[in-house]
Amino acid sequence: MTTEREDQLRADLVSLRIDREPVRRAPRRSRRWLLPALLLLLAGGGAAAWAWATRPLPVRVAVAARATAAQAGPAPLLSGSGYVVTGDRYISIGVRVPGRIDRYFVEEGQSVRKGDALVQLDDRDYRAGVAGIEAQLASARANLALADSELARGRALRGTGVISQQELDVLENKVAVTRASIGQLQAGLEGARVDLDYTMLRAPADGVILAKLKEEGEIAVPGGFAGSGDLIRMANLTDMRAEVDVNEVDLGRVVLGQPAQVTPDAHPDTTYEARVIKLYPQVDRQKGTLKVEVHILQPDEKLLPDMSARVTFLQPPQANGGAPAEPAVLVPAEAVQRDASGDTIVWVVADGAARRQRVEPRGDVGGQVRIGEGLAGGETVVLGDVALRDGQRVVAE
């Protein structure tokens, strides 16, 4: 029974099956040519990329010149880090009389001449004081005129015996006292006028305003602690100098009048000629150094007080007993660069390739740099800040 039913189910399932004819596919075309074409394309692209990567890079070049001692100038002997200062240091201007700050006539960075107005204090009280003393002086002078007239009449009356000598002495004393009172009032008037003049602060010298230390409307009083009465700080930027601490073991290499160069850290491509003008008379025992001051011969607006700078002392005239100095290698300043590690380098072109060469600069000579070590002279160097790699092919423009 069970077998007949299963056979029936199989027969039913077979009747439900749909016969499908197999799909005939079109024959494939041969694509054997694609692989050679692809390989050829890759080879061509690689050759083009290699040609592009290895093409010579156009660069500007110059030749490292071997100059004589006369052309290169004095050789550097010693260098150190210091600061730019002004010849008169800083001038702090404070009030001589108390008063409210009424007005500033200047701003930070403004250049002023000697005698220019800087700050005006409220002067109403001082003007009133001057006017009061002037009125007292006018009254005293009127009293003196009256006393002189009375004395003249008294002398005439004394001659006729109308008044006694004692009365005449009283009249003469009145005149003397009035004259003394006038002298005292004149001195007081002069002092009041000086106080009035002190309400206007003026520049004591030519210079530049560095800072305003109080605001308008504040009360200013003379004196105080740590310069609390100062209103203006200024400096004379026409007389610029640089200070550097020199180790005492090197003091024999520094003399008055010696040439020097000052290079501010903020402008490493700018060098200023200088002269040694001061050797302080006492060595710092703690640091074992002596402060040396050099005068910058031609300062400009780039130099600011307290700016850090490098001071290089050059060979003084006839410091080597008159013997000729050794020649030097000079390269344009734009050929000297600093790499990521801080080394000073130049790129030397040899056989069409750029090679990294570490050098030791020893001062500037005009627009060129003296090279102490690393170059012998005659090498071709790359100019400008060009991104190169060691061995890269280059061609001169």
Summary of the structure (lengths in Angstrom):
residues: 397
radius of gyration: 46.7
end to end distance: 105.8
largest distance: 191.0
contacts: 1068
relative contact order: 0.18
helix: 30%
strand: 33%
